[in-house]
Amino acid sequence: MSKIPVISEHIEITPGVCGGKPRIAGHRIRVQDIVIWHEGTGLSPDEIVDHYPSISLADVYAALAYYHDHQDEIRQEIAEGEASVREIQAQTPSILQEKLKNRNDTKNSIPPR
């Protein structure tokens, strides 16, 4: 009896593609994306496929299986991504917030009549 490498049919890691992170084979959808959609937003595997019909249900379940086999690694990648977002947000002011601040400053600088 031979073994069939099911996960490797669905998950691949390619240096230079998606930062070398595990992803759905032939796609740029990372395992961590599937985990965030499933655990973070509560989407079921069927709902993920409905939103991304170019992947199969088997791809989603393979990504979740890969995650459970490499949970610490994937959690670390998610945490690093969230930290990068926070850092970029701290360095890049919101244009909307700047406009609102300027509007409020202008309103407060006009002397009352």
ABEGO torsion letter per residue (X at the ends): XBBBBAAAAABBBBBGBGGGBBBBBGBABBAAAAAAAAAAAGBBAAAAAAABAABBAAAAAAAAAAAAAAAAAAAAAAAAAAAAAAAAAAABBBAAAAAAAAAAAAAAABBBX
